[in-house]
């Protein structure tokens, strides 16, 4: 029973690490590397600055809501479709769709930030926004963020220490092999 509990704990820990690494990948690669530079570039374009001013001052709130809703729905559909592709085993298709989602996100953020006061007049948007703010204040969210930050520092330090020795793919391959060997040893032990 003790070995089964140890095995179950190890598997849950592995799943947790995989989920945190996926979250890091999504945050680091999609938002920080792709989305944020696009968002910053959008804010610098003079035509979009005028459009932002127009959204804030003269645009009807229903039209603004539709302009916000179309890329938002597209972004969410791409995320769901990418998840479906990951689950069905089409990893490359899932990655490509998630990258496409990364290109939609800056537009959604741009429109939301530009028309925030008007968009928050809609109960569904205001409720969702309050829920997200509340969620970010919860203890669970804070602990995941803290753990993610620690793991991120460890990974960056590890990659700096081995930079040039091996490719990232080779490192993951070695880690997967080591984990597999440990699990096999645990399974071979008598109960």
N, C-alpha and C positions, 0 to 999 in steps of 0.2 A: 504494500500500500504506500509505503514511504517513497519507493522509487516511482510509482505512478504519479504521486503528488509532485515529486521533483521534476518528472518529465512534463507534466501538465504546466507547472510553473515556468519551466524553460520554454515551452512552446508559446505560452501566453506572452512571455517576455520577448521572444523572437517576433511575434505578431505585432507587439507594441512598437518594437524598434523599426520594423518594416513600415508601419503606418506613420511613425514620426519622420522617417527618412523620406517617405512619399510627400508628406506635408512640407518638409524642408525643400525638397526638389521643386515642388509646385511654387512655394513662396520665393525661393532663391532664384530659380531659373526663370519661371514665367513672369512673376511680378517684378522682381528687382532687376533682372537682366533684360527682359523684353517689355513688360507693361509700363514700368515707371519711366524709362527713357522715352517711350512713345507718348505717354501722358505729358511729360515735361515738354516734349517737342510740340504737341498739340497746343499747349498753353502759350507757346511763343509765336505761333502763326497769327499774323495780324487779322486775317479774315475770320479766324475762329475767335479771336479776342472780341471782334465786333459782334459776332454771333452770340458769344457769351454775354456781352452787355445787353443785347437784344433779348436773350432768354430771361435775364434778370429783371429787365424793366418793362418791356412791351409785349412779350409773348403771352398768349392765352395759356392758362395753367393746364387745360385739357390737351392742347397741342404739345406742350412741353412733356406732359405725362406720356403721350404716344411716342414722342421722340425718345424718351427714356426707356419706354417699355419694349420697343422693337429690338434694340441691341441687347437689352437685358435678357429677353426671352431667348434670343439667338445664343447668347453666352451660356445660359443654363442648359439649353438643348444640346449644345456642343459638349458641355461637361458630362451630361447624362449619357450621351452617345459614346463619348470617350470611355467612360466607366464601363459601359456595356461591352465595348470592344476589348477592354482589358480583361474582363471576366470571361469572355468567350475565347480568349487566347490570341487575339489579334493585337499584339503589343505595339507594333509600328503604327498601325492605324489609330490606336488609342493615343499614342504620343502625338501624332500629327493633329488629331482633333483637339487635343489639349493645348497644343501650341496655337491653333486657330482661336481657341477660347482666350488665350493670352493676348491676342490681338484685339479681341472685342472688349476686354475688361477696361482698357484705358478710355475708350469711348464712353462706356457706361459711367465710369468714375468722373469723367469730364462733364457729362450732362448732369449727373447728380450734384456735383459740387457747384456747378453754375446755377442750377435751378433749385437748390436745396430748400429755400423758404417756401417756394410754390409747391414743390413736390411733397413736402411734409404736411400740406393741407389735405392730402389724400390719406384716409385712415389706414389703408393697407400699407402704404409706404411708411407712414409715421409709426405704426405698430411694429413693422419689421425692423425699422431703424432702432426703435427703443429696445426691441428684443436683442438685437445684435450688441447694442451698448451694454445691456444687462449681462449678456453671455460673456462679454469680455471682462466683466467684473467678478465673475464667479471664481471660486477657489480652484475648481478643476481646470478651467481655462488657463488660469495663472500658473498652475503647476505644470501643465503641458508646455506652456511657453517657456518657463524656466528650464524644464528638462530639455526642450528643443534647443535652447540657447547653449546649454552645457554640451550637448551632443555636437552641435555645430562647431563649437570651439575645439572640441576634441578632434573632430574630423579634419578641420582646417589645420590644426597643429600636426596631425598625423600626415596629412598630404604634403605639408611643407617639409617635414622631416624626411620623407621618402621621394621627394620631387626628383624626377630624372631617373630613379632606379627602375621603376616599373610603370606600366600604364595603369590607369584607374580600373580598367576592365580586368586586368590580371590580378590586381589586388582584391577585387570583389570575388573573383574565381577562387583565390586562395582562402579567403574568409569563409566562403560557402563550403569548400571542401573540409576545412577544419571543423565547422559546425556540424557537418554531416558525420564526420568521424566521431565527434563527441556524442552525438545522438545514437550512433550505432553501438558505441561502447556502453552507453546507459541502458540500451535495450537488451544487450547481451547478458547483463548482470542478472543473477537469479533473484527472484522475489523472496 
